[in-house]
Amino acid sequence: MVILLGDGAASTAAELCKLLIYDPGAMTRLLDRLEKKGVLRRVRAKGDRRTLRLELTAEGKRLYPRILEALVEVFNHLLRGFSKSEVRQLEDMLKRMVANA
């Protein structure tokens, strides 16, 4: 989630739910915990006060590269023994699955 916010792939809870295929109620609880830990904050959107945008705090921005590094390590571990073309093929198939969801 921190990665999606840091990369600009999502900026609201609804966008995160859509990208992660995640329950909105569970997302709210997760965001509450991350906000309490000082990782992110909710900010009213300027154009639409009903919309709460999510922003990483200074702590969230500090954690971002560490989380990204850990994620890359996990993916590299899981993809051991795959060729580059196999990884690309898997990525393409997963993207198609997400598009179908």
Beta strands, then each sheet from edge to edge (+ up, - down):
strand 1: 40-44
strand 2: 52-56
sheet 1: 1+ 2-
end
